[in-house]
Amino acid sequence: MMKNKVVTKKQRSDYNLKINVFNGVAFAISLNLVKPYYAKFAERLGANDYHFALLNALPALLSVFAFLPGALMIEKAKSKTTITSKFLLVQKLIYLSIIFVPFLGTVNQPLLFVVLIGLMNFPGSVAIMGYQSSIGDIFNPRERSRAMSLRNRFSDFFRLIVSFIAGQVLTLVPKTPEDTLILYQIFFGIAFLFGIIEMVSLLKFKSHKEEVALPDVHKIAYLTLFKDTIRSIPGNRKFVSFIVCSILFHFGWQMGWPLFSIYTIKNLGANESWLSIMTISSGISSIIASIFWAKLADKKGNSFTLAIATMGMAITPIFYAISRSLFVLVFFVMSVGVFVAGTVLTLFNLLLEVTPNENRTIYIAVYNILINISATIAPLLSVWIKDMTSIYLALVVVAIMRMIGSIAFFIRNKRLV
């Protein structure tokens, strides 16, 4: 009898691993058909440097207002995956609205595009949070690292294929700027279709927990549930120290986002083909490195691994600053992908590690709110520093900020060992 139970658990685990990979592939295709080219699309619509900054800052700002109500709805929902899929659908529908932006000649097209990307992040943030919380119920702690590493490897592979095809098509097929915009519109439509596939696959997961709300949850007001969770946070030493270190690092990480786009597109003159080459270069190194990071995390722990990975990411802005051609930057971007893979993998694993099972979604919401407050300020600050000095000095400042965050993770790891 026990043997049958073990087999059943293994079958469920193997099934969920496959669904997680399939969901990740659909996510990768939907996202990478368009996201690597947000900045370039905005530039073709007439964007300036602050539009580039707002492409990062506005979505983060709107996310701040999405996390709390979204977390409470997810935590009280009968099925986390079901409500998450609904938010995911709303997010993907905004892809369809972006198709019409180039037709609206009487409005500020770059700003409208930025606003729509920001609005898309409202339901998108809730969907990501719901997925993160669901994974905590679907996979036990020993399975999570393998599940996410496997998902990331397949997602990265398809990200490379999609990025290569999209970049080549956007560069070689159009004969006029108008043709390029039409292709972007087609890509947003295709991204919507794969978003629907992503949504459907999310509903296929089989949790090892009963997907029903706790009986007493229905009697607790949303605000009370939130207050009780907030009161419990100071007592969770690992979670609090993780938040402090993560905010320090994220601020430097987020400062670099608009500067990298500006430097690559405006200073070095990259087109869609070059952007796809950089995405592919970074992706190849990420795929190879993800195996190493997963093994290191299993051996040394997520805390130590994250400290190492973020140290590598602190060097990234310097790579950009010393690159004087796109060829050189492509070489550096390959090494950047190695550290990004480790950071993304271990950040997520460590977040699940330091959050309790009870009310996990609200814990994740608090974390995401703070990270996105940082992301609202950091991109605008970095562009302001660039305008006051130069993009090279701004990149050095970003490197210093990232290094401070990495050192904080090292100190945290030492104190918790």
C-alpha positions in Angstrom: 0.0 0.0 0.0 2.8 2.4 0.9 4.6 1.5 -2.3 1.5 2.5 -4.4 1.4 5.8 -2.5 5.0 6.5 -3.3 4.5 5.7 -7.0 1.5 8.0 -7.0 3.5 10.9 -5.6 6.3 10.3 -8.1 3.8 10.2 -11.0 2.3 13.5 -9.8 5.7 15.0 -9.5 6.8 13.9 -12.9 3.5 15.2 -14.4 3.9 18.6 -12.7 7.5 18.8 -13.9 6.3 18.4 -17.5 3.5 20.9 -17.1 5.9 23.4 -15.5 8.3 23.0 -18.5 5.4 23.4 -21.0 4.1 26.5 -19.1 7.6 28.0 -19.1 8.0 27.4 -22.8 4.7 29.1 -23.6 5.7 32.0 -21.3 9.1 32.3 -23.0 7.7 32.4 -26.5 5.0 34.9 -25.6 7.4 37.2 -23.7 10.4 37.0 -26.0 8.6 37.7 -29.2 8.2 41.3 -28.1 9.8 42.2 -24.7 13.5 42.3 -26.0 12.3 44.9 -28.5 10.2 47.1 -26.2 12.8 49.8 -26.2 13.5 49.6 -29.9 9.7 49.7 -30.7 9.4 52.7 -28.4 12.3 54.4 -30.2 10.6 53.7 -33.6 7.5 55.4 -32.2 9.7 58.5 -31.2 10.7 57.7 -27.6 13.3 59.7 -25.7 15.6 58.6 -22.8 12.9 59.1 -20.1 10.5 57.0 -22.0 13.1 54.2 -21.7 13.2 54.8 -18.0 9.5 54.8 -17.7 9.3 51.5 -19.5 10.8 50.1 -16.3 9.5 52.5 -13.7 5.8 52.7 -14.6 5.2 48.9 -14.6 6.9 48.7 -11.2 4.8 51.6 -9.8 1.5 50.0 -10.9 2.7 46.6 -9.5 2.9 48.2 -6.1 -0.8 48.8 -6.1 -1.5 45.3 -7.5 0.3 43.1 -5.1 -1.7 43.5 -1.9 -5.2 43.1 -3.2 -3.9 40.4 -5.6 -2.2 38.5 -2.8 -5.3 38.6 -0.6 -7.5 37.3 -3.4 -5.1 34.5 -4.2 -4.7 33.5 -0.6 -8.4 33.3 -0.1 -9.2 31.7 -3.4 -10.4 28.1 -3.7 -7.8 27.5 -6.4 -4.7 29.6 -6.7 -4.0 28.4 -10.2 -7.5 29.3 -11.4 -7.5 32.8 -10.1 -3.9 33.3 -11.4 -5.0 32.2 -14.9 -7.7 34.9 -14.9 -5.2 37.6 -14.2 -2.9 36.1 -16.8 -5.7 36.4 -19.4 -6.3 40.1 -18.6 -2.5 40.7 -19.0 -2.4 39.1 -22.4 -5.4 41.0 -23.7 -3.4 44.2 -23.4 -1.1 42.8 -26.0 -4.0 43.1 -28.4 -4.5 46.8 -27.5 -0.8 47.6 -28.3 -1.4 46.5 -31.9 -3.5 49.6 -32.4 -0.9 52.1 -31.0 0.8 52.9 -34.4 -2.6 53.7 -35.9 -3.3 56.5 -33.4 -1.4 59.4 -35.1 -3.0 62.1 -33.0 -1.7 60.9 -29.7 1.7 60.7 -28.1 2.5 57.1 -29.3 5.6 56.4 -27.2 3.9 57.5 -24.0 0.7 55.5 -24.8 2.9 52.5 -25.4 4.7 53.0 -22.1 1.3 53.4 -20.3 0.0 50.2 -21.8 3.1 48.3 -20.8 2.6 49.7 -17.3 -1.1 48.7 -17.2 -0.2 45.2 -18.5 2.1 44.8 -15.4 -0.9 45.3 -13.0 -2.5 41.9 -13.7 0.8 40.5 -14.8 2.3 41.1 -11.3 -0.6 39.3 -9.6 -0.2 36.4 -12.1 3.5 36.1 -11.3 2.9 36.2 -7.6 0.1 33.6 -8.0 2.5 31.3 -9.9 5.2 31.7 -7.3 2.8 30.9 -4.5 1.3 27.9 -6.4 4.7 26.5 -7.0 5.2 26.4 -3.3 2.2 24.1 -3.1 2.9 22.1 -6.2 6.5 21.1 -5.5 8.0 20.3 -2.1 11.2 22.1 -1.1 13.4 19.2 -2.4 11.8 19.3 -5.8 11.7 23.1 -6.4 15.3 23.6 -7.4 15.2 20.8 -10.0 11.7 21.9 -11.2 12.8 25.5 -11.7 16.2 24.6 -13.2 14.5 22.3 -15.7 11.9 24.9 -16.6 14.6 27.6 -17.0 16.7 25.5 -19.3 13.8 24.7 -21.7 12.5 28.3 -21.4 16.0 29.7 -22.2 16.3 27.4 -25.2 13.0 28.5 -26.7 13.8 32.1 -25.8 16.9 31.8 -28.0 15.0 30.4 -30.9 12.3 32.9 -30.7 14.7 35.8 -30.2 16.8 34.8 -33.2 13.8 34.4 -35.5 12.2 37.6 -34.4 15.3 39.6 -34.7 16.1 38.4 -38.1 12.6 38.9 -39.4 12.4 42.4 -38.0 15.7 43.3 -39.6 15.6 41.5 -43.0 12.0 41.5 -44.0 10.8 45.1 -43.7 11.6 47.5 -46.6 10.3 50.6 -44.8 9.8 51.8 -41.2 6.1 51.3 -41.7 6.7 47.6 -42.6 8.7 47.2 -39.3 5.8 48.5 -37.3 3.4 46.1 -39.0 5.7 43.2 -38.1 5.7 44.4 -34.5 1.9 44.4 -34.5 1.9 40.8 -35.9 4.3 39.7 -33.2 2.1 41.2 -30.4 -0.8 39.2 -31.9 1.2 36.0 -31.8 2.4 36.7 -28.3 -1.2 37.0 -27.2 -2.0 33.5 -28.6 1.0 31.9 -26.8 -0.2 33.8 -23.7 -3.4 31.9 -23.9 -1.5 28.6 -24.1 0.4 29.7 -21.0 -2.8 30.4 -19.2 -4.4 27.0 -20.1 -1.3 25.0 -19.1 -1.3 26.7 -15.7 -4.7 25.1 -15.0 -3.2 21.6 -15.6 -1.1 21.5 -12.5 -1.9 18.9 -9.8 -1.1 20.2 -6.3 0.0 17.9 -3.5 -2.3 20.1 -1.3 -6.0 20.3 -1.4 -6.8 23.4 -3.4 -9.6 24.7 -1.1 -9.5 27.7 1.1 -9.1 27.0 4.8 -12.6 27.0 6.5 -11.8 29.9 8.8 -10.3 32.1 6.1 -13.8 32.9 4.8 -14.6 34.5 8.2 -11.5 36.7 8.2 -11.6 40.1 6.6 -9.0 40.8 3.9 -7.5 43.6 5.9 -7.3 41.5 9.1 -5.6 38.7 7.3 -3.0 41.2 6.0 -2.5 42.8 9.4 -1.9 39.4 11.1 0.6 38.5 8.4 2.4 41.8 8.7 2.7 41.4 12.5 4.4 38.0 12.0 7.0 39.3 9.6 9.4 40.9 12.2 9.7 37.5 13.9 10.9 35.8 10.7 14.6 36.7 10.8 15.5 35.0 7.6 12.7 36.7 5.7 13.6 40.2 7.0 17.3 39.8 6.3 16.5 38.5 2.8 14.3 41.6 2.1 17.0 44.0 3.2 19.7 42.4 1.1 17.4 42.0 -1.9 16.3 45.6 -1.9 19.9 46.8 -1.7 20.9 44.6 -4.7 17.7 45.2 -6.7 18.1 49.0 -6.6 21.5 48.7 -8.3 20.1 46.0 -10.7 17.1 48.2 -11.6 19.2 51.3 -12.1 21.0 49.6 -15.0 18.0 48.6 -17.0 17.3 51.9 -19.0 21.1 52.6 -19.2 21.8 49.3 -20.9 19.0 50.0 -23.5 20.2 53.6 -24.1 23.8 52.6 -24.4 23.1 49.6 -26.7 20.6 51.4 -29.0 21.7 55.0 -29.0 25.4 54.9 -28.2 26.3 51.8 -30.2 23.4 51.9 -32.7 21.9 48.4 -32.3 19.0 47.3 -34.4 16.6 44.4 -33.8 19.1 41.9 -35.2 21.8 43.0 -32.8 19.3 42.9 -29.9 18.4 39.3 -30.8 22.1 38.4 -31.0 22.7 39.7 -27.5 19.6 37.9 -26.2 20.8 34.7 -27.8 24.4 35.1 -26.5 23.1 35.7 -23.0 20.6 32.9 -23.3 23.2 30.3 -24.4 25.4 31.1 -21.4 22.4 31.0 -19.1 21.4 27.6 -20.3 24.9 26.2 -19.8 25.3 28.0 -16.4 21.9 27.0 -15.0 23.1 23.4 -14.5 26.1 24.6 -12.5 24.0 27.0 -10.4 21.4 24.4 -9.6 24.2 21.9 -8.4 25.9 24.7 -6.4 22.7 25.6 -4.7 22.0 22.0 -3.8 25.5 21.6 -2.4 26.1 25.0 -0.8 22.6 26.4 -0.3 20.7 29.1 -2.1 22.0 31.9 0.2 25.7 31.3 -0.6 25.0 30.7 -4.3 23.0 34.0 -4.5 25.9 35.9 -3.0 28.3 34.6 -5.6 25.9 35.2 -8.5 25.1 38.8 -7.5 28.8 39.5 -7.2 29.2 38.6 -10.9 26.2 40.8 -11.8 27.9 43.8 -10.1 30.6 43.7 -12.8 28.0 43.9 -15.6 27.8 47.7 -15.9 31.5 47.9 -16.2 31.3 45.6 -19.2 28.9 48.0 -20.9 31.0 51.0 -20.0 34.2 49.6 -21.6 32.4 48.3 -24.7 33.1 50.5 -27.7 31.4 48.3 -30.3 28.5 45.9 -30.6 30.9 43.0 -31.3 32.7 43.6 -27.9 29.4 44.0 -26.1 28.1 40.7 -27.4 31.2 38.9 -26.0 30.6 40.5 -22.6 26.9 39.8 -22.6 27.7 36.1 -22.8 29.5 36.3 -19.4 26.6 38.4 -18.1 24.2 35.6 -18.8 26.1 33.3 -16.6 25.5 35.4 -13.5 21.9 36.4 -14.4 21.0 32.7 -14.5 22.3 32.1 -11.0 20.7 35.2 -9.6 17.3 34.6 -11.1 17.3 30.9 -10.0 18.5 31.4 -6.5 16.5 34.6 -5.8 13.3 32.7 -6.5 14.3 29.6 -4.6 15.5 31.6 -1.6 12.2 33.6 -1.6 10.3 30.3 -1.3 12.7 29.1 1.3 12.3 32.0 3.7 8.5 32.3 3.3 6.2 30.1 5.5 3.5 27.9 4.0 0.7 29.8 5.8 -0.1 33.0 4.0 2.9 32.6 1.7 1.2 34.8 -1.0 1.0 37.8 1.3 4.6 37.4 2.3 5.5 37.3 -1.4 3.3 40.4 -2.0 5.1 42.4 0.7 8.4 41.4 -0.8 7.3 42.3 -4.3 5.8 45.6 -3.2 9.1 46.7 -1.7 11.1 45.6 -4.7 8.8 47.4 -7.1 8.9 50.6 -5.1 12.6 50.4 -5.7 12.1 49.7 -9.4 9.9 52.8 -9.6 12.7 55.1 -8.4 15.9 53.4 -9.6 15.5 53.7 -13.4 14.5 57.4 -13.3 17.4 58.1 -10.9 20.0 56.4 -13.2 18.8 58.4 -16.2 18.9 61.6 -14.1 22.5 60.8 -13.1 23.4 60.2 -16.8 22.0 63.6 -17.7 23.8 65.3 -14.9 27.2 63.6 -15.7 27.6 61.0 -18.4 26.4 57.5 -19.2 29.8 56.1 -18.3 29.8 57.6 -14.8 26.2 56.5 -14.4 27.2 52.9 -15.2 30.0 53.0 -12.6 27.5 54.2 -10.0 25.2 51.2 -10.9 28.2 48.8 -10.5 28.9 50.3 -7.0 25.2 49.9 -5.9 25.1 46.3 -7.1 28.3 45.5 -5.3 26.9 46.9 -2.1 23.9 44.6 -2.5 26.1 41.6 -3.2 28.2 42.2 -0.1 25.0 42.4 1.9 24.1 38.9 0.7 27.6 37.6 1.7 27.2 39.1 5.2 23.7 37.5 5.5 25.0 34.1 4.4 27.8 34.3 7.0 25.5 35.3 9.9 23.0 32.6 9.1 25.4 29.7 8.7 
